[in-house]
Amino acid sequence: MVAAPLPPRQPPPLPPAPAGIAAPAPAPTVSGPAKVALLVPLSGANAELGQAILDAAQLALFETPGERLILVPRDTAGTADGAAKAARAIIDDGAKLILGPLLATEVEAVKPIARDAHLNVIAFSTVTELAGGNTFLMGFLPRQEVVREVGHARERGLAHFAALAPNSPYGRLMADALRDLASTSGATVTRVEFYDPRAGDTAPAVKRLFPEAGATAAAAPATAGANGFDALLLPEGGARLKQIARQIREAPPGGKPLQLLGSGLWDVPDLGSEPALVGGWFAASPPELRASFAQRFQVTYGRAPPRLASLGYDAAALAAVLAHGEGEAFSQQAILRPNGFTGVDGLFRFTPGGLVQRGLAVLEVEPQGDVVVSPAPQNFQDLAY
């Protein structure tokens, strides 16, 4: 367990940093540097990710002007009990804000402890039921990805959707989001199929999605493909995603080309090496800012950052900005800044209900690398989804 504030150190020369999180910097009212806790798993199954989040947070403080904040990391060991002990220890040490923890069970354990101490928590979980009160969730929310993708698809004239998803909480969440968003946008969801994520082969689910062409074609809307839909949501990743995409490509032809829609699980390097996925769309953070962060992380630490490391950077940079704010630096009013902030994952702000709202881009999978086909909004006035 790391039990002391990190000493300042000089990083190696870095490529130019992005504009980063921007906010007015009035005369600070905090007397002396404020202690901010970072609760991450530095031991246990998620220790590698926890260390990367910590490293990214340190990098943010190197790149953020001013010395108004002391970052105090604590090891949660990836357990609820470990997170609770870490939270109590850091509160006793005088922390004014808690960043993290990572897992839902950890957040659930920390939330009441922080509430009783009148501290706010900016956690990295995506379990929306944990948001609210003193807890703000900074993790990437899958529903917002569906909102962005469906909005872009509707702009491109697609109106009939389907989903092929794992029979898991994540898969059902994505399918429900598709149904909700389609109905509110005047579109329809004609088919939803689930597969057992433990099964070795998804071919039976793909076959159910594409029944015998004749009967389906007779019932298909005139503007849809012969299978009854013109866009298919595939919230899957890795080897399983590539397997499904190949099986879909080999399914009976349906006339109109089928537009594949992805999820955050598609946001990985070299996805375009699978020909069956080329042309698919998925919503993600603006790639330019994140690529710059990844380069600077690589230069500093000698390794590439995992995808979620950027949460540590933006959380620490946000805390540094709040430390320079007027009034109570880490209050809910300060965290709920209406114009939001800009970090290495793009534009974001928090809602009064404790959920993060992000400005996402839409990317298209290409063999040479993903291409932005719909840029992320520049401010929340432009956020139309």
N, C-alpha and C positions, 0 to 999 in steps of 0.2 A: 504494500500500500504506500502510495506517495503521500507524505504527510506534511510537506512544507511547500511554501510558494516557490515557483520556479525562479532561479536567479536570472537576471538579464544576461544575454550573451549576444555577440555580434554574429549575424548570419553571413554566409558567403555572398558574393555579389550575385544579384538576381536580375533576370530580365525585367523590364518595366512592369509595374503592377497596374491593374485596371483602376478606374476611378474609385472603385470600391464603394463602400456604404457611405453615402453622402447625407449630411444633415447639418443644420446650422450649429455653430459652436459658440454659444453665448458664454459669458463669464461663468465658470463652474461654481457650484455652491457646495460641493462635497469637500470636506476638509481632509486633505491628504488622499493618497491612493485608496480606492475602494477595493475590497477583496471580493472576487467573484469566483464561485466554485465551478469546477468542471467535473461532473460525475460520469465516469466511463469505465468499462471493464478493462482493466490492465492485467488481469489474470483470468483464467478460465477459457471457455470455448471461443469467446469473442475478443480475446486479448489483442489480437493483431489489428482488428478494426478499431478497438478502443484506443490503441496507441496511435494509429493513423489520425483519428479525430483529434487527439491531444496534440500531435505534431502540427496538424493544420491550424489549430487554435493558436499555437505558439507563433506560427508563421504570420498569422493575421496581426498579432500584437507587434511583431517586428515591423510590419508594413503600415501600421496605423500610427499617426503622429500623436504625441502627447504621452504622459506617464501618469494617467489618472486611474490605472487599473492594475491590480495584482491578480494573476490567474493562479488559483489554488486547485490542483487536480487531486481527486481522490478515487481510489479503486473501488468499484462496486462488486467486482468478481463475477458480474453477470447474474447476480441473484437478487431477489427482493430483500432478503435479510442484509446482504452486503450493501445494497443501495441505502437502506434505512440507516445502517450504522454510519455510512459515509456522510449522509445528510445531517445526522445529529452532530457528528464531529465537526463538520465545516460550519454549522450554525454556531456551535460553541466557540469556533475560531473567529467569528465575527463577519461571516460572509453576508453580502447585501443582495446577492442574486445567485440563483442556481442554474447553470447550463447543464443539460442532460437530465436524467440518464437516458440510456438508449432503448432498452426493452420495455414493453408494456407493463410487465410485472414489476419492474424496478420503478417505473413512473408511478404506478398505483401505490407503491409503498412509500415513496418520497412525498407525494402530494399532500397528505394530511400533516406530515411533520413540518413541511415548509409553510403550510397554511397557518398552523399554530404559532409559527415564528414570524408571521406576517412577511414572508418572502415570496417573491414570484419565481416560477420555474419555467424555463424555456427548454423543453424536452425534445428529443429526436425521434420519438415514436410516431407511428401513423394510425394508432388506434383512436379514432375520433371520440369515442365515449369518454376518454380520459381528459379531454379538453374542457376548459371552463374554470371559473373561479380564479385561482391563482396560477393556473397551469396553461401554458401556451405550447402548442405542438408545432415544431419546425420541420418535421419529416415530410417527405414528398407524398402527397395524398393521391391515391389512385383515381378517385372520382374526378378530380380536376383534370387528369389526363384524358378521360373519356369526354368530358365537357368540351375540351379544346379540340379533340379529334373530330367529334361529331359536328361541332360548329364549322370546322374547315370542310368536312365532307358535304355538309348542307350547302355551303357556299359554292362548291364544285358541282352541285346539282344531284347529289346522291340522296335518295330518300327511303331506301329499303335496306334494312340492316339485319344482320344475324350475328350470333356469337357462338364460338366453340371454346369452352373454358374448362379448367380443372374443377372437379367437384370438391371445392375447398372454400373456406371463408373468403379468401381473396378472389377466387373465380366467381363466386356468387355475388360478391360486392360489385365486381366489374360488370357482370351481366345485368344486375339490378340498375346500376348507373346508366347503362345503355338504354334500358327500357324507359327510365325516367326522362332522360334527355331526348330520346327520340319523340316521346309523346309531347313534350313541351315545345319541340321545334317543328311539329307538323309532319314528322317522319313516322315510319312504322318499323317494328321489329318482327320479322316474319318467322324466324326460327332461332331457338336457343338450345344448344346441346352441351351436355357435360360429359366428361370422361373421368375415370378413376385415375388420380395422379400417381397411384402406386402401380398401375398396370404398365406392362412393358410395351404395349402397342396401342396406338390410338386409332387404328384403322376402323374398328367397329363404330366409333363415334363419328368419324369422318363419313362413313357410309350412311349413317342415320341423317347426317346433315345434307347429303346429296342423294335422296331417294331416286327411284327410277325416273328418268328424265321426262317421260311422256306425261304422267299424271301431274308432276310439278309444273311443267310448262303450261298446261291447260289452266292451272289456278294462279299462275304468276301475274302480277300487275303488268300492264303494258310497258311501264317505264323501267321495270326491274329485269334482271337477267332471267334466263329460263329456270333457274333454281329458286326464284322468288325473292332474291335479294341481290344487291349490287355492291355491298360492302360487308366485310366479315371481320369482327373483332376477335383477335387471338391474344389473350393476356397470358402469355407463356414465354419462356426464355430458354436459352441454352440448346442442348442437343434435342430436347423434346420439341421445341419450337421448329427447328429445322426439319425434323421428322414429319410434323404435321403439315408444314408448308409443302413438302414434296408430295405428301399424300393428297393434298388439295389440288395441286397442279395436275396430278394423274387422275383426278375424278372426272366423271363424264362432262364434256364441254357444255357450257351453258350459254353460248352466244356472246353476250357482252363480257368484257374482261372484268374479273372480280377484284375489287379494291380491298387489300388487306389493311387492317388497322391494328396497331400494336399497343404496348403499354410501356411502363418504365423498365420492364425487363428486357426491352429491345435496346435500351440505351447502353450498348456495349460496343467495343471496337470490332471491326471486321465482320459485322453482320451481313454486309453485302457480298461476302464470299459464298453465300448460299443463293444460287440463282432464283430459287422459288420465292425468296423474300424481296428481291429487287423490285422497287416501285411501291413497296408498302410504306405507310405513313405511321408515325408515332409522335406523341407530344413529349417535349423535354425542355430542360433549361437551355437558354441560348448557348450554343456550343463555343463561341469565340471566347467569352469570359472564362468559361470552365477550362478550356484548353490552355489558356494563359496561366491559370492557377495550377494546373497539372504540371506544366513546364517548370514553374517556380518551385513546386513541391519536389519534383525530381532533382532539380539542381541542389536544393538544400539538403535533402535527406538521402539521395542516391537510390531512390526507388519510386515507382509510379504510385499515386494515391488510389486507394479503392474508391468506388463511386461515392460512398457516403461520407468520405473525409471532408468534402466541401461543407457539410453541415457544421463541422467544428470551426472552420474558417469563418463562415458567415455569422455564427453565434458569437464568437469572440469579438469580431469586428463590430457587431451590433452592440455588444456590451461596452466596448470602448467608446462608441458614439454616445450611448446613454450616459456614460460616466461624465461626459462633458455637458450634459443637458442642464437646463435650469430647473429649479424646483427640486422635487424628490427624484433623483436620477433614475432609479430603477422602478418607478411606480407603474401601475397599469396604464395610466394616462400617457406616460412617455412611451411605453411599449406599443400602444395603440395609435401611433402616429398615422394620421389618415393618408398622407402622401407616401408612406412606406419607406423602404430602403432599397438600395441596389447593392447586391453582393456578387460573389463569383457564380452563383446560380441565378443571377438576374434579379428582376424586380420582385419584391415580396412585401407583404404587410400582414398584420394579424387582425382577425375579426374580434368583436367583443365576446364571441363565444369561444375564443381561444384557438381557433384554427388558422393556419397559415393560408394566405391567398397568394398565388404565384403567377407571374407573367410568363407563360410558356410559349415556345416556338413549336411549329410543326416541321418535322424532318422527314425526308424521303430517303429510303434505303437505296444506295447506289454501290456498284462494285468498287469504286475508288474512294468511297467514304460518303457518309450521310450528307445530304444537301438540304438547306433550309428552304422550304417552299411557302412558309407563312411565318414572317418574323414575329418575335415576341413583342408585346406592346411596350412602349417607352414610358408610359405612366398609367395611372389607374383610370384616368379619363378615357384612355384608349382601350381599356380592358372590357371587351364586349362579351365575355363569357363567364 
